[in-house]
Each structure stands twice: as structure tokens, then as C-alpha cells.
Amino acid sequence: MGLLSLAIWVPIAFGTLMLLLGRESQAQAVRWIALVGSLIGLVVTLPLMSQFDTTSAAMQFVEKAVWIERFNIFYHLGLDGISLWFVPLTAFITVIVVISSWQSITERVNQYMGAFLILSGLMIGVFAALDGMLFYVFFEATLIPMYLIIGIWGGPNRIYAAFKFFLYTLMGSLLTLVAFIYLYNQAGGSFDILTWHTLPLTAQAQTLLFFALFAAFAVKVPMWPVHTWLPDVHVEAPTGGSAVLAAIMLKLGAYGFLRFSMPIAPDAAHEWAWLMITLSLVAVIYVGLVAIVQKDMKKLVAYSSVAHMGFVTLGFFVFNPMGVSGGLAQMIAHGFVSGAMFLCIGVLYDRVHSREIAAYGGVVNTMPKFAAFALLFFMANCGLPGTAGFVGEWMVIIAGVQFNFWVGLGAAVALILGASYSLWMYKRVYLGAVTNDNVRQLRDINAREFLVLSLLAIAVLYMGLYPKPFTDAMDPSVAQLLQHVAKPKLP
């Protein structure tokens, strides 16, 4: 079994084992098995980084075996510079979520941990799949564990939020399935994604394919105006669910644009770039303004995620190496930063059982260590130089200015809005005098919480101070993609 198969199936195997360990009396053993499973899942992704050839744009670690012979469907995996970093990122966030959920989840622990480990393997499968049907199966299968995580361990309106999440994402994906079947027929009965990239297609076919793919990927990102499911889901989801949703699941949609929409329909992508840029700028500016007025901490960070993912799609559709690499860097950074911010909200919620900003004030007086970590993550969310949040946003703004000064200026405004809602929330929750007895009785983070936040802080600072390893791996694949997209594919 190859490295990529191990990265996919090790967490799924451990997750399945979790489901078989059914008794509540075994909860502590389940937690340890889940931690071991997630750590092994992370360890098997490390050689992918160390053995990756950063000078090549070709697919690496390729595995191919017949899956459904009658329809020419293969179990076909591979990584290039575009998909490489999302595999270890997914495995890393899974470890973080398992540790962070150690005490907060007390019911059905085996099912909770099992769902997360299975979800981890499925998401890695999405990033590694090179067969269209295999991609679609992994892409849709991620909905099931996430639906259960929201619907079983979520808040009071969890069923509504879970249904909204499922219906939005499933309805978008059905059009994508139609697009895949059309491409399968056009390619002479092949689901090979790299073959699809070279198919000559008419302008009308490209436009229809572009919007069919857009239906699934825009909802997943989520882009404005199909973002309304995200705040509801974040508010109701358990802390671990919010962390994984923000850190990894939103990236599946953005990744889809680079792997499918742009290379398969390059002429349509260029033709409709103005629409993508407009929707991205609306997300960056309008949704940033919406975030400022939120009273619920989770809703504020959820809207912040929509705004930050707007940077990603903006970077992609200016068709500039700096922009695409910046969008990818922003995806990785957002994985660390947004996951950390939701876990910080979880730390407070576990103690006070309220997400309302007004329920806090002066937390720094009773939880100084925690407030220091939170400050770092809030600053990274603002795009402070030296943190991961700065790298991608700065590259996208430069690319935006090179494309059109006003587009770059619009993107830059988002940094001011990001600072506004992030620091305004930090001021009200953490600074000033202690405002109530709940805050007065708070205890600072324990060793387990300190470990989780330390790991995320190291990741945020490392990427912010030394982004070169991340961008070096991306550059050849990004250059090849833009070279491919620059050539018309009209027959």
C-alpha cells in the first residue's frame, strides 16, 4: 500500500474501530485509541512532504488500480504542488481536534471520535483523487460524518443546521455529477481528471461545465451569496466540528476550482473571471462589515471565514502566479488560524457555556496565558506581518494590484475590516476590568489546552516567518496550471 493510501485508510480504519467500541465505560480507552490513530495518520503524511520533489510540476506518489472495470473507473491517486500541503494539514488538524475534545465530549465518545477520523481520511481522499468518480465519492462521503457531528453533538438548533448544511452542499454537487458524466462521454469513457484537462470543448460546453462545477465548489467555499448555511452550522456545531469545517472542509471547494473549473474550462474561466472577482470582493468587503456587528463569537468568526475565503477565490481568478500561490497560502494559513480561533471560543464555552460576546469582559485578568494565545490568533486573523495570515493576503493584494488597481484596493480594504472585527471582539471579550462572576471564577488553560494552542501557535508563526517551503512546492504546479489555462481549448 502506497503512502497516499495509508494517509487515507489509516484514519478510516481507526475510525471504524472506534464505532465498534460501543460501551460508554470504554470512553477513556476510545480517546487514547483515537489519539494513536490520528497520530499514525499524521506520521504517514510526513514522508509526503520530505520526499516531494519541489522542482517538478508532475503528479507524485501516484497509485493506480482498477476499481470498477466496466465503467473504466480507477482507484487513482497522486499529489502535485497544489494538493500537497492539504494532506498533512488535514492530518494535523485531526490530531488537534481529538486532543481538544478530550473532556468536552462525554456522550457517544466512540462515535464522535470515529466520525472525525473517518472524515479525515475522506477529506485526504478528495485532495489525492485523480479519477473523477473517485473524487466525487470522497467529496460527497465527507457530508455524512459531518452531518452526524453537527446533528448529534451540536447545539439546540443542530437538526436545522445539519439539514441546511446537507441540502445546500448536496444540491450543488448534483450538477457536478452531470458535468462529470458529460466529460466521461467526451473523453471516450474515461474518468481520468488529467485527460479531462486536455479535452477540446466548445465555448458553450465550457460555460455550462464551468457553472455546473461552480454550483458545488462555490457552496463549499462558501462564496457570497451561497454562504448563508455557514454561520448557522458554525453556531450549532461542536467546537471540533467548527474547527474541521473551517480549517479543511471549506478548502475542498476552493481546491475544486484549481483542479477542475480552471483547467477543464479555461476559456469560460477567463470569460467569467469578472463575475468571480466581483463575488470575491463582495465576500471580502460586505461580509467583513456583517462580521463587525455580530454578537455571537462563533458567528463573527464564521463570517470572518467567508471573508478570508473570498481572498482565495480572488487570487485564483486574477490568473497571476502570485495570486494563485497567494490563494493557496491563504488556504493553508486559514486552516491554522480559523481552527485556532474556534478552539479558543471552545475553551471559553466549556467554562461559561455562552458564546455571546456580552457574557465576557476582562478574561485577561483571570486567564492570562490563554489571552496571550488568543491575541496571537486574532492578530493572525487580521493579517499581521510575521503570522501565517499575512502571507497569502499580501500575495493576493499584490496580484490584485497587478491585475487592476481598484481590485487590489478593494482587497486591501479587507485587511482594515479584518482588524476591525477581530480587535473589536478581542477588546470586548479579553480586555478591561472583569465584568461578571462567571469571568471572575475562570481558571486558566490546563496542560492539554496549552499543548493544543501551542501546536497551532507554532504553525502560525512558522508559516508567517518562513513561508518558503510552502510556496516552493506550489510554484512549479501553479506555473504549469497558468500556462495550461492561458491556451484556448476551443476545437
Helices and strands as residue ranges (DSSP letters): H 3-20, G 24-26, H 27-43, H 46-50, E 60-68, G 69-71, E 73-79, H 86-100, H 109-128, H 132-141, H 143-153, H 158-186, H 193-197, H 203-220, H 229-236, H 239-244, I 245-249, H 250-256, I 257-261, H 262-264, H 266-271, H 273-292, H 297-316, H 321-352, G 357-359, H 363-366, H 368-382, H 388-403, H 405-430, H 437-440, H 447-465, H 468-486
